[in-house]
Each structure stands twice: as structure tokens, then as C-alpha cells.
Amino acid sequence: MSDPKHVKVGPVTFGNDLPFVLISGPCQIESRDHALFMADALAKAAADAGVPFIFKSSFDKANRTSVSGKRGVGIDAGLAILAEVKAVLGCPVLTDIHGPEQVKAAAQAVDILQIPAFLCRQTDLLIAAGKTGAVINVKKGQFLAPWDMAAVAQKVASTGNERILLTERGASFGYNTLVSDMRALPVMAETGYPVVFDATHSVQQPGGLGSASGGQRDYAPLLARSAVAAGVAAIFAEAHDDPDNAPSDGPVMLKLDWVGPMLKQLKAIDQVVKG
């Protein structure tokens, strides 16, 4: 196994041998006030548990089940809101990008560029993102084996940028179902790059509601505990103050008041595993 690589972003350092990091926020940016409210609440929960924190939210959700699905506030407004979250709270921020034309502007506003799972093999996007020098979080496609992520990481690293995170978010298992194979986590860690486990998208049921994706949020904390026990660098878990009425991914997002107690459990497990 390769020696663990450490990826630093602001005050936070990712490493498979370091205390785990929380990446969390609402699926999409709904408004400036909501983003700031959620970021503040999550930052306080993370600080109370002693867990490093990255705020995540998307200015555009391009991979929606239905053409009528709400996508977010758009790139200009969204990046301005994320930059304000970073300035006000001092925490690093992460957002999705969907095409090379979005890369430059996004890299100027946020700390971590996230490649969505469906786009993880898009070479032009990976290389454009890598060239920014920003931290790049690549989600493993639901259609890929975990060992295939080594080649994905190599595309980003070919730019000279090795500030790479690799995220597991479940694999397709029949129709409208994902399954999480915990063996994928140490396999991906063999690259040396920090491995993130996406606990909320792993319980998604893609297209399961017909015109939208369903999910089983009650199982997300269980999967998060399992992943921390396997020794990951970070847990990705979207959260919302009213997930049942959220414009996207409501069925999988954690209820806001679940986050603090979950983090305390995860930290206890992490300390046992990593010493």
C-alpha cells in the first residue's frame, strides 16, 4: 500500500491516517440566508465534536432525474454565496463543477472542486480542474470498480496537481438501488490519496420516486460508522434543517439535529481505529 498522502486545505488536512474530516451542507444552495444558516450550524456542531469541517453546497445540480427538478441558484450567485460563507465562517468550501467552462470561476471562489460521480471519467474536465491547483474531490462513478479510481486520479495528477480526494458513494445494484462495499475503501486507499465516504448519497435510490430520487436517510449514520471503522479520511454527509421539503436529495439528507450526536459517535470510533 502506498504511504498515505496528506492534502491540506486552509486549516484542514485530509489523510487516511489522520482524524476524519466532515464535509457537509445542503445538497444545493437555496438562498444566501439558508447557506449561511446551515454553514454556521454545521460548523458549530463540528467544533463541538472536535471534528474539522468543510462546507459543501452546489450552485447547480445538473444531474437531476426530471427536467423539472430544481437545480439551484446558478453559478454567479452560487459562487458569491460560497465565497461569503468562507469569508464569514473561515471554513473551506466545496462545490460541484460540471464542465471545463466552469472550472476557472469556481476555483477562484472555493477551495475544493468536486467532480460528480457521473462525470468521473470525463478527461477534459478532470484535467481542467487539476490545472487550477485547487483540491479536487472525485466521486467514484456508481458504474466503476474501486480499483478503477487509480486511473481517474492519474488524469488529475498528470497536471502536476496531487491535491486529490477520492470519494466512494455506492455502486449500482439492480434498478434504483445502490450498495456500499466497505472493501472499496481500503482498495481506493492503496492509491495513497485520502478517501472520503459519502454516507448520504450511498443510501440514495436513483430515480426511485419516478420523477425524483428516493433514499433511506435512516441508514446513513450506520454507513458512516462503518466507513470510519474502516479508516477513512473524511465523511461526506449532506444535511438540511427541513430535508423533507428540500428541493433536491431530501430523502437522503441528514436532519440537522442528527449531525452533532453522529459526529461524537464517529469521533469515538475514529480514535479507536487510528489511535
PEDAPE-V733624 format. One line per field, one symbol per residue. psi: psi as a letter, one per 40 degrees, with the letter a starting at -180 (. if undefined). burial: b if it has 16 or more other ideal C-beta (glycine too) atoms within 10 Angstrom, else e. A space follows every 50 residues. Layout:
BEGIN
psi->???
burial->???
END
This chain:
BEGIN
psi->hiihihhhhbehhhieeiiiihhiiidihdidddddddddddddddddef hihhhhihdhgdgididehheaeiddddddddddddddeeiiiiiiieid eedddddddidhhhhideeeegddddddddedeihhhhhhieeiideeed dddddddeeehfghihhhfiihgahfiiihheddddddeeedihhihgdd eeeigheeeceiiaigddeddddddddddefidihhhiiiegdeeieifd eeiihdedddddddddddddddde.
burial->eeebbbbebeebebbbebebbbbbbbbbbbeeebbbebbebbbebbeebe bbbbbbbbbbbeebbeeeeeebbebeebbebbebbbeebebbbbbbbbee ebbeebbebbbbbbbbbebbbbeebbbbbbbbebbbbbbbbbebebeebb ebbebbbebebebbbbbbbbbeeeeeebebeeebbebbbebbbbbbbbbb bbbbbbebeeebbbbebeebbebbbbbbebbbbbbbbbbbeebeebbbbb bbbbebebbbebbeebbebbeeeee
END
